[in-house]
Amino acid sequence: MKSTHIARPSAVIHRRSFLQGIGISLALPLLECMHPVFGRSKPPEVSRRMLLISNNLGVLPKKFFPAGHGRDYALSPYLEKLSAFRDDFTVFSGLSHPGVVGGHSTENCFLTGARGPTKSGFRNQISLDQFAADKIGQVTRFRSLNLGVNIDRANRSLSWTRDGALLPAEDSALAVFRKMFVQGNAEEVGRQLHRLEERGSILDTLQNQAQRFTRSLGSDDRTRIDQYFTSIREVEERLSAVRDWESRPKPAPPSAEPSEVREKRFFLHKLELMLAMARLAFESDSTRIVSLMVDSFATPVFQLGENQATTDGYHNLSHHGQADEKVKQLAEAEIQQIGLLRGLLEGLADRTEDGQRVLDRTMVLYGSNLGDANTHDNSNLPILLAGGGFRHGQHLVFPKDANAPLCNLFVSMLHRFGIHADAFGSSTGSLRELDLT
């Protein structure tokens, strides 16, 4: 008969004492570099990129979704705006996130697929952009850029960490431009490097203090501490990479700084600037991954043209109830957004890299967490994927009463990005219809 284990007094550690030893970890800020580095996939030989765009109030379904399916489908009124790129994009019907319902509450789940956003105790999951960034590592100055237009930064984001924490989006095009191209003077760079060194010394202190406890711990607790030390080593490696990039000169700015646009009524102009920043980020190889949330929900009355403004905020327009004037204004706002998307595709198609169009190396996802904002419907999401070298020129249709998981598309995108992931979120596989011939 096994004897009952009796802990020796020396093996009993009060939680307060332990926290005094390692509690300094609670003071560390949430750094973008705090993500796992082990188990990364080998960086792809070709510089693959992805731009992930979501308008959290969607589009008018009847004007977005085309008639027919396969390659012989008829372009919808909105897709006519992209007719020059018909062979460079695929439009999808019948995709959604299983279990992700609750109207506007689903906006933070567009790139995560986390179920039950309205349930008590809900915790988000890692987003597609951060999952990809973790896998390829810091091969560029910025692992990813998380952007927003009129965004409520404290409550909304497309980017979420592996622990389900929100990463705030940058909503100033000027700030993004300076982050990519404006080099601080020697004193400013020195201060930043010093801050990074201080963080490194905190980690050293933390590890030294925590090691005092390991000798008297049981095997299970030793395993937990080992995992804790592994996390510290991961952060140290991230900090080392950040220090390395901080020491390198930034690329020369390709143009003058963009103007600072603070007023939310210039919604469409702000979107145009952010798309330009995303393109500059790719062209300068500042990052390979950009997410962009268009926060229409937080957009008040806005300009449709130089002398034309909407009669209501974007959210109220989206709940149009089929009122002609609201539908007309909403359609005008959406067609202009599709026009800005066309401009982005034109810019990516006009540039070449190693004899190949940049568009063929860049995946551009455009979609929403709402299939129909007027009714708060979270099924049949409007999804369009352009570029990236897929087999495009299709309208892929899945059952409207049993949607395919949107995460299946995400898995296909990860594969094309050079990441061999078996699954992501609620995926049940990949979309083979997009595979190259």
N, C-alpha and C positions, 0 to 999 in steps of 0.2 A: 504494500500500500504506500502510495506516495505521500510524503509528509507535506503539510501545508507550508507554503512559502511565507517566511516571516522576514520582512524588510529590516535590514540592519539600520540603526539610527544614522550611520554615516551616509546611507544611500537615500535617505529621505531629504528631499530638497523642497523647501517652501516655495510656492509659486511666486511670492513677492520677491524672494531672493533671486530667483531665476530671471524675473522681469527686470530686476535692477541690473543684472548682468547683460541682458540682451535687449532691454527696452529701448535702447538708442535707435533700433531699427524703425521704431514707430515715428521717429522724427525725420526720417528720410523722405524727401519729396517723391511723388510719383513721376518717375522719369520715363520718357518714351523708350529709353534704351533698356528698361528692365523687362526683358523678355528672354526666353530660353535660347541658348546658343548651341546646345548639344543636339545631335540628331537632325541638323539641318540637311536639306538636300544640297547637292552640289550646284553652285550657281550655273545657270544656263549659259552656253557658249554665245548664243545670240542674245542681244539686249532686248528681252521681251518687256513690255510695259502694259499697265492696265489703268484705265480711268473709269471710275465707278460713280455714276451720277444718279441721284434720286430726287424727284420732286415729290414732296410729301403730300401733295393734294392731287397727284395723278393727272390724267387727261380725260377729255370727253371720249368715252369708249367708241361711239359710232364714227367719230372722225379719225380715230387712230387705227383701229383694227381693220385689216383689209378683207375683201371678199375672196373666196377660193382658198386653196392651200397648195403646198408644194411650190414648184417653180413657176407655175402659170397663174399665180394669184393676181388680182387687180389691186393696184396701189390705192390706198385710202387717201382722203383729202390731205391729211398730215404727211403721209409718206410720199406723196407727189413732190413735196418739197425736197425730198432726198432721192429723186428719181435718177440723178446722175450717178448715184452710188448704189443702185439697186443690186449689183453683183457683189457689193462690199458689205452688205448687212443682212441679217436674218431677223425677222419679226416673229414673235411667239404668241400663241393663244393657249389658254388652259394651263398656265403655270401659277403656282402660289406656294406659300409656306404652310404646311399642315399644322393645325393647332395655333396658328398665329392670327387671332381674330380680336376684334375690339376697336375697330375704326381707327381713329387717329393714334391710339396707343401703340399701334404696330410700327410707327415710323422708325423707332430705334432698332427694330428687328430686321430691317430690309437686308442687311448684309450678314446677319447672324442666323436667322431662322429659328431663334429661341422661342419655344412654345409658351403660351399662356401669359402674355404681357400684362393682362389685367388681373391676374390672380395674386392673392396675398403671398408675399415672400418671393415674388418673381425676381430672378437674377439673370441678367443677360449673359450671352456667351461671346466668344471671340468672333470678331467680324472677319469677313473674307480678306480684306486688305491687310489686317494685322496678322492673320494666319499666314498669308503669303510672305509678308515681311519677315516674320519669324523664321520661315524656312530658308529664304535666300540669304539672310544675314545683312550686314551693313556694307553692301557693295557700292553704295553711293553715299554722298554726304548726309542725305536724309533717308532713313529707312522707308518713310512714307510721308506724304503730305495730306493733311485732313482739312478740307476747305469748306466754307459755307457761304451762303447768300442770305442776308437778313436773318441769320440763324440765332435762335435762343440757345446760346452756348452752354448754359448751365444745365439744360434739360434735354437737348437734342444733339445727336451726332450719328454719323454712319460708322464711326470707328470705336471699337470696344476691345479691351484687353482680354487676355485669356482668363482673367479673374472676373470678367463682366463689369469692368469699370469704364466709365465714359471717358473718351479722349476729346477734349474740347476742340472745336473746329476754329480755324482762323478765318475771319470774315472781312479782312482788309487786304485788298489786292496790293496796296502799297507795302504793307508789312511783309507779305509773301515775297514780293520782288526784292526788298532789302535783305530779307533772310537768305535769299539765293545768291544775290550778286554784290551786295555792299559789304566790303571788307572793313572791319573795325581797325582803328589805328593800333599801333604796337601795344599801347597801354591797355586798351580795351580787350585785345586778344589775350594779353597777359593775365588780366583779371579773370577772364573766362577759364583759362587753363588752371589758374589757382583754385577757382571754385571746384573744378573737376578733380584736382589733386586733393582738396579737402574732403570731397566725397569718398575718394579712394582711401584716405587715412581713417575715415570713420568706419569703413568696412573692415580695415585691418584691426582697429580697436575692437570692433564688434566680434570678430572671429576670435581674437586672443582671449576676450573675456568669456566667451561662450565655451571655449575649450576647457576651462577650469572645471566644468560640470560633468564632462564626459566620463571620467574615471569611475564615478560612483553610480552611473546609470545602468539600468537593465538593458537587455538586448533590443527591446522594442524602442525604448527611448534613444538608444544609440543610433538606431536606424533613422529616427526622426531628425536627430541632430546632424547625421551625415547628409541627409537631404537638405537640411538647412544650410550646411556649409557648401553644398553643391550650388544652391541658389546664390550664395555670396560670390562664388567663383564665376557664375554666369554674369552677375552684375559687374564684377571686376573686368571681365572681358569686354562687355559692352562699353564701360567707361573708357577702356583703353582705345577702343575703336573711335569713340567720340573725340578723345584727346588727339588722336592721329589726324582726323579730319579737320579739327579746329586749327591745327598747325599748318594746314595747306592753304594756299591762296584760293579765294573763290574765283570762278570764271568771270571774265569781263562782261559787264552788262550789255546785252545786245541792242538795247534801245533806252530811251529816256524813261525815267520813273513814271508809272501810271499815276493818274490823279487820285486823290483820296476822296472816295464817295461815301459819305456817312448816311445820307438821307435814304430811308427805306423806299421812298416813292420812286427812286431811280432803280427799281428792281431789275429790269431787263439790262440796263447798262452795267450793273454790278455783276450780273451773270456773265455778260460778255467779257468783262475784265477777268473774272475768275477762270473762265475757259482759256483765255489767253495765258494766264499764269500757269495753268496745267500744261499747256503746250510748251511754254518756255522751260518748265521743269524737265520735260522729256528731252527737249532739244539740247539743253545744257548738261544732261545726265545728272541733274541734281538729285533725282529720285526715279524709281521705276514704277512707283505705285501712288496714285492720287485718288482720293475719295472726295466727293462734292455733294453736300446736301443743299438743295434749293428749298429753303424754308418758306414755302408759300403761306403756311398757316400763320406765320408771324408778319406777313406782308400786308400793310394797310392799303388804302387807296394809292394807286401807283400810275406812273406815266405809261401810256401805250404808244405815244408819239410826242413830237415836240409840243404840239398844242392840244393834245388829247389825253385825258386821264380817265380812269375807271370811275364809276359812280359808287363803288363799294370796295371794301377790302377783299383780298383774294379768297379768304375762307368763305365769306358770305356769297361771293360769286360762285364758288364751287357747289354750294347748296342752292342751286338755281331753281329747282322745282319746275324745270322746263320753261321758265320765263324767257321769252325771246331776247330781251335786251341783255340779261345776264349771260345767257348762252353765247350771244354774239361777242360780248366783251371777253369772255373766257376763251372762246375759240381764237380770238385775235391774239391774246396773250400766249396761248399755247403754240400757235403757228409761228409766232416770232421766236419762241424758244427752239422749235425745230429748225428754224432758219439759222439760229446761232450754232446749233449742232452741226448743220451742214457746213458752216464756215470752218468749224473745227476740223471736220473730215477733209475739207479742201486743203487746209494747211498741212495736215499730216500726210496727205497724198502727194502734195507738191514737193516734199522733201524726200531725199533718198539717203540710204545708209548702206554701204557695201553693195551698191547696185540694186537695192530693194527699197520700195516705198516704206517710209516710217509707219504709215497706216497698217501695212501688212505685219508689222511687229508690235502694234499697239491695239489692245482690246479696249473698245469703248462700249461700256454698258450703260444704257439709259432706261430708267424704269421708275416704278413707284410701289409703295406698300399698299396703295389703294387701287382696286380695280374700278371703282366708281365712287368718287368722293361724295356725290349727291346723296347716295344711300349708305355710305360708310361700309361698302362692300370690300372685303379683303380677298376675294377670289378673282381668278382670271386677270392677273396683274398685267399692265401694259409693259412689255419687255422688248427691248431692241438691243441687239449686239452687233457692233460693226468692227471691221478690221481684225487684226490678230492672226490672219492667215487661215481662217476657218473656211469650210465649204459653205459659202453664203449664197444669197440670191433666193432664199426660201421663205415661205410662211409655214412654220411648224405648228401644227394644231394638235392639242391634247384635249381629252374629254372635259367639257365644261362642268359636268356634275361630279367628276373625280379627277381634279387637277393633278398634274405631275408636280413633284417637288421642284421649286425653283433652285434648290441646292444641287440638283442634278446638273443644271447648267453651270453652277459654280465649280463643281468637280471637273467638268470639261475645261473650264477656264484655267483651273489650277494645272491640269495636265499640259495645256498649251503653254503655260508659263514656265514649264520645266519642273513642276513639283508633282511627284508621283504619290498623290494622296488617294487612299482607297475610299475615303468618305469625308464629307463635311456637313455639319449640321444635320438636317433631316433627310439627306440624300439617300437614294436607294440604288444609285449607280450613276452613270454619266449619260450625256445625250450623244449617242453614236451618230445621229443624223448630221452632226456638225463635223465629224471626222474628215480629215483630208482624204481625197481620192488617191 
